[in-house]
Amino acid sequence: MVDILAKARFKDAANKTAFLLVHIEHQSTAPVDFLSRFFGYHLALMNHYRVPVYPIVVYSHDSPRKAQPRVHRLSFPDGDVLRFTPRVVQLNRLSWRRFLCSDNPVATALMAKMKAASRDRVRAKVECLRLLVTAKLDPRRMRLIGVFVDSYLKLNPAETARFARSPDRANLLPKQKEKIVEYTTSWKEEGIALGRVKGREEGRVEDRVEGRQEGVEALRTVLLDILTTRFGKTPASISKRLRRIDSLDEFRALTHRALTAATLADVGI
């Protein structure tokens, strides 16, 4: 099963409208034999659909940072008989700064996985969220991208404090700040933590319980939105199982899997 396959139009050499398929494979690891397998997928698609297929692989692994192979060859002593050169996008070798002026929401999401120095992580997250809230997207897609950014560019406590007082964040318009709060999951987790602190300070156990429950409900809503956006209408049986889960950690794990799973079954609900 392929990850993404899209039909597109183009002008051929005679300036006539023709069609091609764009085949995109996502790799969260860097297996040495991937291009060989990718060529097998490519050949199967060409044989099945009988139209040109444009192959793209997107690597999202954190390490290694060395460039991944870009050519698959079949060679004999007298020369190559096959040269397969798909387009390779390796996120950990791209600078997030190159996409600061992009209006492509996919680029906004993928910036969270691009190369960023430790000192730039806070700035990178601010810019990701700025691009998100200025994009003209419906709430569901905004939430999907917000979850992706928050999951893969998660700040530690010191960075979170810097994020709160970041001059780049201060320059955002009030409505932009409100949207950042609404469409990312960080604010939900921060709200849960604040609810627990408040409960301890006031000595009320029910505040802590309520804060945890609000967190569970928030993540359940986010997960359902992701599942619906990526895989279509969620079966009632899965919605029922999600209502029985009351663990924040389990919801976070499911959310992370839902962002990269190839099929609904792969999420493991």
C-alpha positions in Angstrom: 0.0 0.0 0.0 1.4 3.4 -1.0 1.3 6.4 1.4 0.0 9.1 -1.0 -1.0 8.8 -4.7 -2.4 11.8 -6.4 -3.5 12.4 -10.0 -2.3 15.6 -11.7 -2.5 17.3 -15.1 0.4 18.7 -17.1 1.2 19.9 -20.6 3.2 17.4 -22.7 5.8 18.2 -25.3 3.0 19.0 -27.9 1.4 21.3 -25.3 -1.5 18.9 -24.9 -3.1 18.2 -21.6 -1.9 14.9 -20.1 -2.0 13.1 -16.8 0.5 11.8 -14.3 0.5 10.3 -10.8 2.5 11.8 -8.0 3.6 9.0 -5.6 4.8 10.1 -2.2 6.3 7.8 0.4 7.1 8.8 4.0 10.0 7.3 5.9 10.5 7.9 9.6 13.7 5.8 9.5 16.5 5.5 7.1 16.7 1.9 5.9 19.6 1.2 3.5 17.5 -0.8 1.1 14.6 1.7 0.8 15.2 2.9 -2.7 15.2 -0.6 -4.0 11.8 -1.2 -2.4 10.6 2.2 -3.6 11.5 1.2 -7.2 9.4 -1.9 -6.8 6.4 0.3 -5.8 7.1 2.6 -8.7 7.2 -0.2 -11.2 4.0 -1.7 -9.9 2.1 1.6 -10.2 3.4 2.2 -13.7 2.3 -1.3 -14.8 -1.1 -0.9 -13.2 -2.1 2.6 -14.2 -0.1 2.9 -17.5 0.6 6.6 -16.9 3.8 8.4 -15.9 4.5 8.3 -12.1 6.5 11.0 -10.4 8.2 9.5 -7.3 9.0 11.4 -4.1 10.3 10.2 -0.8 10.1 12.3 2.4 12.5 11.4 5.2 11.5 12.6 8.6 13.9 10.8 10.9 15.9 12.8 13.4 19.2 10.9 12.8 21.4 10.2 11.1 21.8 13.6 9.4 24.0 12.3 6.6 22.4 12.6 3.1 20.3 9.6 2.2 20.9 7.8 -1.1 19.2 9.5 -4.1 19.9 6.9 -6.8 19.0 3.2 -7.2 21.2 1.5 -9.8 21.2 -1.9 -11.4 24.7 -2.3 -12.8 26.8 -4.8 -14.7 30.5 -4.8 -15.7 29.7 -3.1 -19.0 27.6 -0.3 -17.3 24.3 0.6 -15.7 21.1 -0.9 -17.1 18.8 0.9 -14.6 19.0 4.3 -12.9 16.1 5.2 -10.6 16.3 8.7 -9.2 13.2 9.8 -7.2 13.0 13.2 -5.7 14.3 13.0 -2.1 13.2 15.4 0.6 15.3 14.9 3.8 13.8 17.2 6.5 16.7 17.0 8.9 19.0 18.6 6.2 16.6 21.4 5.4 16.7 24.8 7.2 13.4 25.9 8.6 14.4 29.5 7.8 14.0 28.8 4.1 10.3 28.5 4.5 9.5 31.6 6.6 7.8 33.3 3.7 5.9 30.1 2.5 2.2 30.1 2.3 2.1 26.3 2.0 0.5 24.8 5.1 2.4 21.5 4.5 5.7 23.4 4.7 4.5 25.0 7.9 3.9 21.6 9.5 7.2 20.1 8.2 9.2 23.0 9.6 8.8 21.2 12.9 11.0 18.4 11.7 13.6 20.5 9.9 17.2 21.2 11.1 17.2 23.8 13.9 20.1 24.7 16.2 19.3 24.4 20.0 19.3 28.2 20.3 16.7 28.5 17.5 14.1 26.0 18.6 11.9 28.6 20.3 12.1 31.0 17.3 11.3 28.1 15.0 8.2 27.2 17.0 7.0 30.8 17.1 7.4 31.0 13.3 5.6 27.7 12.7 2.7 28.9 14.7 2.7 32.3 13.1 2.5 30.8 9.7 -0.3 28.5 10.9 -2.5 31.2 12.2 -2.1 33.4 9.2 -3.0 30.6 6.8 -6.5 30.5 5.5 -7.5 27.0 6.7 -10.6 25.6 8.3 -10.4 24.8 12.0 -9.9 21.0 11.5 -6.9 21.4 9.3 -5.4 24.1 11.6 -5.8 21.8 14.5 -4.2 18.9 12.6 -1.1 21.0 11.7 -1.0 22.5 15.2 -0.9 19.0 16.8 1.9 18.0 14.4 4.0 21.1 15.2 3.4 20.7 18.9 4.2 16.9 18.9 7.5 17.2 16.9 8.8 20.5 18.2 8.0 20.1 21.8 9.8 22.5 24.1 11.4 21.7 27.4 10.5 23.7 30.5 13.3 26.3 30.0 12.3 26.7 26.3 8.7 27.0 27.2 9.6 29.9 29.5 11.5 31.6 26.7 8.6 31.0 24.4 6.3 32.8 26.7 8.4 35.9 26.7 9.8 35.6 23.2 9.9 39.0 21.4 8.9 37.3 18.2 5.7 36.1 20.0 5.1 39.5 21.4 4.9 40.9 17.9 2.0 38.7 17.0 -1.4 40.3 16.7 -3.9 39.6 19.5 -6.1 37.5 17.2 -3.1 35.5 16.1 -2.2 34.8 19.7 -5.7 33.6 20.4 -5.6 31.2 17.5 -2.3 29.8 18.6 -3.9 29.1 22.0 -6.9 27.5 20.3 -5.4 25.3 17.7 -2.3 23.8 19.4 -2.2 21.1 22.1 0.4 22.9 24.2 -2.2 25.2 25.8 -4.3 22.1 26.7 -1.4 20.5 28.5 -0.4 23.7 30.2 -4.0 24.2 31.3 -4.0 20.7 32.8 -0.8 21.4 34.7 -2.2 24.8 36.0 -5.3 23.0 37.1 -3.3 20.5 39.1 -1.2 23.3 40.7 -4.4 25.2 41.6 -5.9 22.1 43.1 -2.8 21.5 45.3 -2.7 25.1 46.4 -6.4 25.2 47.4 -6.3 21.7 48.8 -9.2 20.5 46.6 -8.8 17.0 45.1 -11.7 17.6 42.8 -9.8 20.3 41.0 -7.0 17.9 40.1 -9.5 15.3 38.9 -11.4 17.8 36.9 -8.1 19.1 35.3 -7.1 15.6 34.3 -10.5 14.9 32.9 -10.5 18.1 30.8 -7.2 17.1 29.4 -8.5 13.6 28.4 -11.5 15.2 26.7 -9.3 17.7 24.9 -7.0 15.1 23.5 -9.9 12.8 22.6 -11.3 15.6 20.5 -8.0 16.3 18.9 -7.4 12.6 18.1 -10.9 12.2 16.5 -10.2 15.3 14.4 -6.9 13.8 13.1 -8.5 10.4 12.4 -11.4 12.0 10.5 -9.1 14.3 8.5 -6.6 11.6 7.5 -8.9 8.5 7.1 -12.5 9.8 6.7 -15.5 9.1 8.9 -14.4 7.3 12.1 -16.3 4.0 12.7 -18.7 4.1 15.7 -16.8 1.1 17.2 -13.5 3.2 17.4 -15.3 6.2 18.8 -16.8 3.9 21.5 -13.3 2.5 22.4 -11.9 6.0 22.6 -14.6 7.0 25.1 -13.4 4.2 27.4 -9.8 5.5 27.5 -9.0 7.8 30.4 -5.2 7.9 30.2 -3.4 11.1 29.0 -0.3 9.1 28.1 -2.3 6.7 26.0 -4.0 9.5 24.1 -0.7 11.2 23.4 0.7 7.9 22.1 -2.3 7.4 19.9 -2.2 11.0 18.6 1.5 10.6 17.6 0.8 7.3 15.8 -2.3 8.9 14.0 -0.1 11.6 12.5 2.2 9.1 10.7 0.1 5.9 10.3 -0.5 4.8 6.7 -4.0 3.3 7.6 -6.5 3.6 10.3 -5.7 0.0 11.4 -2.0 1.1 11.9 -3.1 3.5 14.6 -3.8 0.5 16.8 -7.1 1.6 18.5 
